């Protein structure tokens, strides 16, 4: 366990878990909910992972000081040929270890014997992914910097060897066989690198001639591998959408040529003409990304950056990557925008103009502003599909916060000497009955001065939820008036801690 723990060491203050959902009926990846637990990664969690007890352990590779000692290329393809990939890796003399992912794709790891900057790890893996022909694959660490002081944690990757070899995640030897845990350790000893060795890695990038320049990467990928007979209509439909954007004057002629060039066998002329007729209908010239064969090789994040991808035309949007929700109240959102990490409020995430302003404020990025409908359908919904949630710190729970404010308001501040002093906007504590009374408006004003963001109604409801403190809401006659008062059990005054460290008088 200790060996495994040292190899996959990452962020220590949080870890990830994945809750399975129902498998999609169309054969796509099984859905589910990814969330991050803000607790230290204990030895018990490592042990349970290897034993297969509970969900797989997800580790965030980037640490608090923005370094890491492992990274991964996540190739999310089904029916993947791992042996072919390993052969390509060895031909390029790259120090990578291939693991099977649970979905049948590949997690391609780069391990280092020391901590290196997350930016060096990420840039090296990106170059490797291009050299291997998998440009646009997800790279871990997903961030080069995380905003730990604001509650951010980055993104996790589920580790291999959940239930050791009995699970579906394991390393693969050069001969194509699965590795035991001990065999994996031997691979690690062979291929793990020092920082100096990483910096010396040279990668020959594949020069790919794009069949559809500035178009969806899925079409360029399929053009090099071939379009299956059963999916020719859908494939040609998407190609036609591309040509209509890229070559609006000649696109009908282009699609006829593409049919002959890429489809085996080619569709009949009547089928092509019917397809052209369909796309000419208003609102029908949209990519069908969820249909085969596109869905099997979809790279939506990269596609949205292409001029003729699923983005929005003339202006290019930076890659909008990993969305994380910090489930505080109100929630915080963290998003990768290009090479930057920004923090968002809900309204900034939902509105493209407010999002653009946030990018300008925090990252000095000028991003385009899509129409509201395009922003929702093409950007926001895809990001939400891969959302990771972070459990909030207990100290930031609204219940705990309102309890702290009540305690401060009723015990650590000036209190009313008599019940009449409540009209001076002060809380009154009856020492005999051990009850405290105050007006809601006065307490709420105090909360607002302390940067409380909830409205008055929610604040009142939170007070009512304090079962051990809240008594009731009452009216008491004071100076011929009957003010509405909140009645709570008297809270104890917060004790200040005095250091017992001996004071030494300086001689000079």
C-alpha positions as CSV (number, residue, x, y, z in Angstrom):
1,X,0.0,0.0,0.0
2,X,2.8,2.4,0.9
3,X,4.4,1.9,-2.5
4,X,1.1,2.6,-4.3
5,X,0.4,5.6,-2.1
6,X,3.9,7.1,-2.8
7,X,3.5,6.6,-6.6
8,X,0.1,8.4,-6.7
9,X,0.7,11.0,-4.1
10,X,-1.3,14.2,-4.8
11,X,-3.4,16.8,-3.0
12,X,-3.7,15.7,0.6
13,X,-6.6,17.8,1.8
14,X,-9.3,16.4,-0.5
15,X,-10.1,13.3,-2.6
16,X,-12.6,12.4,-5.3
17,X,-15.3,9.8,-5.6
18,X,-17.7,8.8,-8.3
19,X,-21.3,7.7,-7.8
20,X,-22.6,5.5,-10.6
21,X,-25.6,6.4,-12.5
22,X,-27.7,4.5,-15.0
23,X,-26.1,3.4,-18.3
24,X,-27.3,5.3,-21.3
25,X,-29.6,3.4,-23.6
26,X,-27.6,4.5,-26.7
27,X,-24.5,2.7,-25.5
28,X,-22.7,5.8,-24.4
29,X,-20.6,6.2,-21.2
30,X,-22.4,5.4,-18.0
31,X,-23.6,8.5,-16.3
32,X,-23.0,9.4,-12.7
33,X,-22.0,12.1,-10.2
34,X,-18.4,13.1,-9.5
35,X,-17.8,14.8,-6.2
36,X,-14.9,15.8,-4.1
37,X,-14.7,15.2,-0.3
38,X,-12.8,17.8,1.6
39,X,-11.0,15.5,4.0
40,X,-7.4,14.3,4.3
41,X,-6.5,11.3,2.3
42,X,-6.1,8.7,5.0
43,X,-4.2,5.4,4.8
44,X,-7.5,3.6,5.3
45,X,-8.8,5.1,2.0
46,X,-5.7,3.7,0.2
47,X,-6.2,0.3,1.8
48,X,-9.9,0.1,0.9
49,X,-9.2,1.1,-2.7
50,X,-6.8,-1.7,-3.2
51,X,-9.1,-4.1,-1.5
52,X,-12.1,-3.0,-3.6
53,X,-14.1,-1.8,-0.6
54,X,-16.5,1.0,-1.6
55,X,-16.0,3.3,-4.5
56,X,-12.6,3.8,-6.2
57,X,-10.3,6.4,-4.8
58,X,-9.9,9.5,-6.9
59,X,-6.7,11.5,-6.4
60,X,-6.1,15.1,-7.4
61,X,-2.6,15.1,-8.9
62,X,-1.9,18.8,-8.4
63,X,-0.8,19.8,-4.8
64,X,-1.3,23.0,-2.8
65,X,2.0,24.4,-4.2
66,X,1.0,23.6,-7.8
67,X,3.4,20.7,-8.2
68,X,2.8,17.0,-9.0
69,X,4.7,13.8,-9.5
70,X,2.3,12.1,-11.9
71,X,0.1,13.0,-14.8
72,X,-2.2,11.2,-17.3
73,X,-3.6,11.4,-20.8
74,X,-7.2,10.2,-20.7
75,X,-8.1,8.5,-24.0
76,X,-11.8,8.0,-23.7
77,X,-12.5,5.6,-26.6
78,X,-14.3,2.3,-26.6
79,X,-13.0,-1.0,-28.0
80,X,-9.5,0.5,-27.7
81,X,-6.4,-1.3,-29.0
82,X,-4.0,-0.9,-26.1
83,X,-1.2,-2.9,-27.6
84,X,-1.2,-0.7,-30.7
85,X,-0.9,2.4,-28.4
86,X,2.0,0.8,-26.4
87,X,3.8,0.0,-29.6
88,X,3.5,3.7,-30.7
89,X,4.8,4.8,-27.3
90,X,7.8,2.6,-27.5
91,X,8.6,3.6,-31.1
92,X,8.7,7.2,-29.9
93,X,10.8,6.2,-26.9
94,X,8.3,7.8,-24.4
95,X,8.5,6.9,-20.7
96,X,4.8,6.2,-20.4
97,X,2.7,3.4,-18.8
98,X,-0.6,2.5,-20.2
99,X,-3.5,1.4,-17.9
100,X,-6.9,0.2,-19.0
101,X,-9.7,2.5,-17.8
102,X,-12.9,1.1,-16.5
103,X,-14.8,2.2,-19.7
104,X,-12.2,0.3,-21.9
105,X,-10.2,3.3,-22.9
106,X,-6.7,4.2,-21.8
107,X,-5.1,6.1,-18.9
108,X,-1.6,6.9,-20.1
109,X,0.6,7.8,-17.1
110,X,3.8,9.8,-16.8
111,X,5.4,9.3,-13.4
112,X,8.3,11.3,-11.9
113,X,10.6,10.5,-9.0
114,X,10.3,14.0,-7.6
115,X,7.7,16.8,-7.6
116,X,7.7,19.0,-10.7
117,X,5.6,22.0,-11.7
118,X,2.1,21.2,-12.8
119,X,2.7,23.4,-15.9
120,X,5.7,21.3,-17.0
121,X,3.8,18.0,-16.4
122,X,0.7,19.3,-18.4
123,X,2.7,20.8,-21.3
124,X,4.8,17.6,-21.7
125,X,1.7,15.4,-21.7
126,X,-0.1,17.6,-24.2
127,X,2.9,17.3,-26.6
128,X,2.9,13.6,-26.1
129,X,-0.8,13.3,-26.9
130,X,-0.3,15.2,-30.1
131,X,2.7,13.0,-31.0
132,X,0.6,9.9,-30.4
133,X,-2.3,11.2,-32.5
134,X,-4.6,11.9,-29.6
135,X,-4.8,15.7,-29.6
136,X,-7.7,17.0,-27.5
137,X,-7.7,14.1,-25.0
138,X,-8.1,15.2,-21.4
139,X,-4.9,15.8,-19.5
140,X,-4.3,15.4,-15.8
141,X,-3.5,17.6,-14.0
142,X,-6.2,19.7,-15.6
143,X,-4.9,22.8,-14.0
144,X,-1.5,24.4,-13.7
145,X,-2.7,26.4,-10.6
146,X,-5.5,25.8,-8.1
147,X,-7.2,28.5,-6.0
148,X,-6.9,26.6,-2.7
149,X,-7.4,29.7,-0.5
150,X,-10.8,30.2,-2.2
151,X,-11.9,26.6,-1.7
152,X,-10.8,25.2,-5.0
153,X,-9.2,21.7,-5.3
154,X,-8.8,20.9,-9.0
155,X,-10.0,17.7,-10.6
156,X,-9.4,14.1,-9.6
157,X,-8.7,10.9,-11.6
158,X,-9.9,7.5,-10.4
159,X,-6.8,5.4,-9.7
160,X,-6.1,1.9,-11.2
161,X,-6.0,-1.3,-9.2
162,X,-9.3,-0.8,-7.4
163,X,-9.7,-4.4,-6.0
164,X,-6.3,-4.9,-7.6
165,X,-6.5,-7.2,-10.6
166,X,-10.1,-8.2,-10.0
167,X,-11.2,-4.7,-11.2
168,X,-11.1,-3.3,-14.7
169,X,-8.4,-0.8,-14.2
170,X,-4.9,-2.2,-14.4
171,X,-1.6,-1.6,-16.2
172,X,-0.8,-3.4,-19.5
173,X,2.6,-4.9,-20.3
174,X,4.3,-4.4,-23.6
175,X,3.2,-7.8,-24.7
176,X,-0.5,-6.8,-24.2
177,X,-1.1,-8.8,-21.0
178,X,-2.5,-7.3,-17.8
179,X,-0.1,-6.5,-15.0
180,X,-0.4,-7.5,-11.4
181,X,0.3,-4.8,-8.8
182,X,3.8,-6.1,-8.4
183,X,4.4,-6.0,-12.1
184,X,3.1,-2.5,-12.2
185,X,5.6,-1.5,-9.6
186,X,8.4,-2.9,-11.8
187,X,7.1,-0.8,-14.8
188,X,7.1,2.2,-12.5
189,X,10.8,1.6,-11.5
190,X,11.7,1.3,-15.2
191,X,9.9,4.3,-16.6
192,X,9.6,6.9,-13.8
193,X,11.6,10.0,-14.6
194,X,13.5,12.8,-12.9
195,X,12.7,16.4,-13.6
196,X,15.8,16.7,-15.7
197,X,14.8,13.7,-17.8
198,X,11.3,15.1,-18.3
199,X,12.8,18.4,-19.6
200,X,14.9,16.4,-22.1
201,X,12.0,14.5,-23.6
202,X,11.7,15.2,-27.3
203,X,8.5,14.5,-29.2
204,X,8.1,14.2,-32.9
205,X,4.7,15.7,-33.6
206,X,2.6,14.1,-36.2
207,X,1.8,16.4,-39.0
208,X,-1.8,15.7,-39.7
209,X,-3.3,16.9,-43.0
210,X,-6.8,18.1,-42.0
211,X,-9.5,16.9,-44.3
212,X,-11.8,19.6,-42.9
213,X,-9.7,22.6,-41.9
214,X,-10.9,24.4,-38.8
215,X,-13.7,21.9,-38.6
216,X,-14.8,19.4,-35.9
217,X,-11.9,17.1,-34.8
218,X,-14.3,14.1,-35.0
219,X,-14.6,14.5,-38.8
220,X,-10.9,14.8,-39.3
221,X,-10.4,11.7,-37.1
222,X,-12.9,9.7,-39.0
223,X,-11.6,10.8,-42.4
224,X,-8.2,9.2,-41.5
225,X,-9.7,6.0,-40.1
226,X,-12.8,5.5,-42.3
227,X,-16.5,5.9,-42.0
228,X,-18.4,2.8,-41.2
229,X,-21.1,1.6,-43.7
230,X,-23.9,1.7,-41.1
231,X,-23.2,5.3,-40.2
232,X,-22.6,6.9,-43.7
233,X,-25.8,9.0,-43.7
234,X,-25.0,10.6,-40.3
235,X,-21.4,11.1,-41.2
236,X,-22.2,12.7,-44.5
237,X,-24.8,14.9,-42.9
238,X,-22.2,16.3,-40.5
239,X,-19.7,16.8,-43.3
240,X,-22.4,18.7,-45.2
241,X,-23.0,21.0,-42.2
242,X,-19.2,21.7,-42.2
243,X,-19.1,22.6,-45.9
244,X,-22.1,24.8,-45.6
245,X,-20.3,26.9,-43.0
246,X,-16.8,26.7,-44.5
247,X,-17.7,27.0,-48.3
248,X,-21.2,28.5,-48.4
249,X,-21.1,29.1,-52.2
250,X,-19.9,25.6,-53.3
251,X,-20.9,23.4,-50.4
252,X,-23.4,21.3,-52.4
253,X,-20.7,20.4,-54.9
254,X,-18.3,19.7,-52.1
255,X,-20.6,17.2,-50.4
256,X,-21.0,15.3,-53.7
257,X,-17.2,15.0,-53.9
258,X,-16.9,14.0,-50.2
259,X,-19.4,11.2,-50.7
260,X,-17.3,9.6,-53.4
261,X,-14.0,10.3,-51.5
262,X,-14.9,9.2,-48.0
263,X,-17.9,6.9,-48.1
264,X,-17.3,3.2,-48.9
265,X,-19.5,2.4,-50.6
266,X,-20.7,5.8,-51.7
267,X,-24.3,6.8,-51.0
268,X,-26.6,7.0,-54.0
269,X,-27.1,10.3,-55.8
270,X,-30.8,10.4,-54.6
271,X,-29.7,10.0,-51.0
272,X,-27.2,12.8,-51.3
273,X,-29.7,15.1,-52.9
274,X,-32.2,14.3,-50.1
275,X,-29.6,15.1,-47.5
276,X,-28.8,18.4,-49.2
277,X,-32.5,19.2,-49.3
278,X,-32.8,18.5,-45.5
279,X,-29.9,20.8,-44.6
280,X,-31.4,23.6,-46.6
281,X,-34.4,23.6,-44.3
282,X,-34.3,26.3,-41.7
283,X,-32.8,25.2,-38.4
284,X,-31.6,21.8,-39.7
285,X,-28.0,22.8,-40.5
286,X,-26.7,21.7,-37.1
287,X,-24.1,19.1,-36.2
288,X,-25.5,15.8,-34.9
289,X,-22.9,15.1,-32.3
290,X,-24.9,12.5,-30.3
291,X,-25.3,10.1,-33.2
292,X,-22.9,7.5,-34.5
293,X,-20.2,7.6,-35.7
294,X,-19.6,11.1,-34.3
295,X,-20.4,10.3,-30.6
296,X,-17.6,7.6,-30.5
297,X,-14.8,10.1,-31.3
298,X,-16.4,13.4,-30.0
299,X,-14.0,16.0,-28.6
300,X,-16.5,18.6,-27.7
301,X,-14.1,20.9,-25.7
302,X,-11.7,21.1,-28.7
303,X,-14.5,21.3,-31.2
304,X,-15.9,24.5,-29.6
305,X,-12.6,26.2,-30.3
306,X,-12.7,25.5,-34.0
307,X,-14.0,28.2,-36.3
308,X,-16.4,25.7,-38.0
309,X,-16.9,23.5,-35.0
310,X,-19.9,23.5,-32.7
311,X,-18.8,26.9,-31.3
312,X,-20.2,30.0,-33.0
313,X,-18.4,30.9,-36.1
314,X,-16.1,33.9,-36.7
315,X,-14.6,34.2,-33.2
316,X,-12.8,31.4,-31.4
317,X,-13.6,30.5,-27.8
318,X,-10.8,29.3,-25.6
319,X,-11.2,25.7,-24.4
320,X,-13.7,25.7,-21.6
321,X,-12.6,22.8,-19.5
322,X,-13.3,21.4,-16.1
323,X,-16.2,22.9,-14.2
324,X,-16.2,22.4,-10.4
325,X,-19.0,23.4,-8.0
326,X,-18.2,24.3,-4.4
327,X,-21.5,23.5,-2.7
328,X,-21.5,26.4,-0.3
329,X,-24.5,28.6,0.1
330,X,-24.4,30.5,-2.3
331,X,-22.3,28.1,-4.4
332,X,-19.0,28.9,-6.0
333,X,-17.9,27.7,-9.4
334,X,-14.4,27.2,-10.7
335,X,-13.7,26.8,-14.4
336,X,-10.7,26.3,-16.6
337,X,-10.7,28.9,-19.4
338,X,-7.8,28.2,-21.7
339,X,-4.7,28.1,-19.5
340,X,-6.4,30.1,-16.7
341,X,-8.5,29.1,-13.7
342,X,-11.4,31.5,-12.8
343,X,-13.9,31.7,-10.0
344,X,-17.6,32.4,-10.9
345,X,-20.9,33.2,-9.2
346,X,-23.9,31.3,-10.5
347,X,-25.2,34.3,-12.5
348,X,-21.8,34.7,-14.1
349,X,-21.8,31.1,-15.2
350,X,-25.3,31.3,-16.6
351,X,-25.0,34.6,-18.5
352,X,-22.4,34.8,-21.4
353,X,-21.9,38.6,-21.1
354,X,-21.2,38.3,-17.3
355,X,-19.0,35.3,-18.0
356,X,-17.0,37.4,-20.5
357,X,-16.6,40.1,-18.0
358,X,-15.3,37.6,-15.4
359,X,-12.7,36.3,-17.8
360,X,-11.6,39.9,-18.5
361,X,-11.4,40.7,-14.8
362,X,-9.6,37.6,-13.6
363,X,-7.6,36.3,-16.5
364,X,-7.2,39.3,-18.9
365,X,-8.9,37.2,-21.5
366,X,-11.2,38.7,-24.1
367,X,-13.7,36.0,-25.0
368,X,-16.6,36.1,-27.5
369,X,-20.2,36.5,-26.2
370,X,-22.5,33.9,-27.8
371,X,-26.2,34.3,-27.9
372,X,-28.1,33.2,-24.8
373,X,-29.4,30.0,-26.5
374,X,-26.1,29.1,-28.0
375,X,-24.3,29.6,-24.7
376,X,-26.8,27.4,-22.9
377,X,-26.9,24.6,-25.5
378,X,-23.3,24.5,-26.9
379,X,-21.3,25.5,-23.8
380,X,-23.1,25.3,-20.5
381,X,-24.9,22.0,-20.9
382,X,-21.8,20.1,-22.0
383,X,-19.8,21.5,-19.1
384,X,-22.5,20.5,-16.6
385,X,-22.3,16.9,-17.9
386,X,-18.8,16.5,-16.4
387,X,-19.4,18.6,-13.3
388,X,-17.4,17.8,-10.2
389,X,-18.8,19.0,-6.8
390,X,-16.8,19.9,-3.7
391,X,-18.3,19.3,-0.3
392,X,-18.0,22.6,1.7
393,X,-16.0,23.0,4.8
394,X,-18.2,22.6,7.9
395,X,-17.2,26.0,9.0
396,X,-18.8,27.4,5.9
397,X,-22.1,25.6,6.4
398,X,-24.9,28.2,6.7
399,X,-26.2,26.6,9.9
400,X,-22.7,26.9,11.5
401,X,-22.3,30.4,10.2
402,X,-25.6,31.7,11.5
403,X,-24.8,30.0,14.9
404,X,-21.5,31.9,15.0
405,X,-23.2,35.2,14.2
406,X,-25.9,34.7,16.8
407,X,-23.2,33.9,19.4
408,X,-21.3,37.0,18.5
409,X,-24.4,39.2,18.4
410,X,-25.8,38.1,21.8
411,X,-22.7,37.5,23.9
412,X,-19.6,39.3,22.5
413,X,-21.2,42.7,21.8
414,X,-22.9,45.4,23.9
415,X,-26.1,44.0,25.3
416,X,-29.3,45.6,26.5
417,X,-29.5,46.2,30.3
418,X,-33.3,46.2,30.3
419,X,-35.9,44.9,28.0
420,X,-36.7,48.5,26.9
421,X,-33.1,48.7,25.5
422,X,-34.2,46.4,22.7
423,X,-35.5,49.6,21.0
424,X,-31.9,50.7,20.9
425,X,-31.2,47.8,18.5
426,X,-29.6,45.6,21.1
427,X,-30.3,42.0,22.2
428,X,-31.5,41.5,25.8
429,X,-30.6,38.5,27.9
430,X,-32.7,37.5,31.0
431,X,-30.1,35.9,33.3
432,X,-32.8,34.4,35.5
433,X,-34.7,32.6,32.7
434,X,-31.6,32.1,30.6
435,X,-33.4,33.3,27.5
436,X,-32.3,36.0,25.0
437,X,-34.6,38.3,23.0
438,X,-34.0,40.4,20.0
439,X,-35.7,41.9,16.9
440,X,-35.1,40.2,13.7
441,X,-34.4,43.4,11.8
442,X,-31.6,44.4,14.2
443,X,-29.9,41.0,14.0
444,X,-30.2,40.9,10.3
445,X,-28.5,44.4,10.0
446,X,-25.7,43.0,12.1
447,X,-25.4,40.0,9.8
448,X,-25.2,42.3,6.7
449,X,-22.4,44.3,8.3
450,X,-20.5,40.9,8.6
451,X,-20.8,40.1,4.9
452,X,-23.8,37.8,5.3
453,X,-25.2,37.1,1.8
454,X,-28.5,35.4,2.7
455,X,-31.8,37.4,2.5
456,X,-33.9,38.0,5.6
457,X,-36.4,35.2,5.0
458,X,-33.6,32.6,4.6
459,X,-31.9,34.0,7.6
460,X,-35.0,33.6,9.7
461,X,-35.6,30.0,8.4
462,X,-32.0,29.1,9.4
463,X,-32.6,30.4,12.9
464,X,-35.7,28.2,13.2
465,X,-33.6,25.2,12.2
466,X,-31.4,25.7,15.3
467,X,-33.4,23.2,17.4
468,X,-31.1,23.4,20.4
469,X,-31.1,27.2,20.5
470,X,-34.3,28.5,18.9
471,X,-37.4,28.7,21.2
472,X,-40.1,30.7,19.4
473,X,-41.2,34.0,18.0
474,X,-43.2,36.0,20.5
475,X,-44.6,39.4,21.3
476,X,-43.9,41.1,24.7
477,X,-45.4,44.3,25.9
478,X,-42.6,47.0,26.2
479,X,-43.5,50.7,26.7
480,X,-47.1,50.1,25.5
481,X,-45.7,48.5,22.3
482,X,-45.8,44.8,21.3
483,X,-42.7,44.2,19.2
484,X,-42.2,40.9,17.5
485,X,-39.1,39.2,19.1
486,X,-37.0,36.2,18.5
487,X,-36.6,34.1,21.6
488,X,-33.5,31.8,22.0
489,X,-31.7,30.0,24.7
490,X,-28.9,32.1,26.1
491,X,-25.6,31.2,24.4
492,X,-22.3,31.1,26.2
493,X,-19.8,33.8,25.6
494,X,-16.9,32.8,23.4
495,X,-13.7,32.4,25.4
496,X,-10.5,33.9,24.1
497,X,-7.4,31.8,24.3
498,X,-4.4,33.4,26.1
499,X,-1.0,32.1,25.2
500,X,1.0,30.6,28.1
501,X,4.3,30.9,26.3
502,X,6.8,32.6,28.6
503,X,7.7,36.1,27.6
504,X,11.4,36.9,27.3
505,X,12.5,40.5,27.7
506,X,15.0,41.4,25.0
507,X,18.3,42.7,26.2
508,X,18.5,45.1,23.3
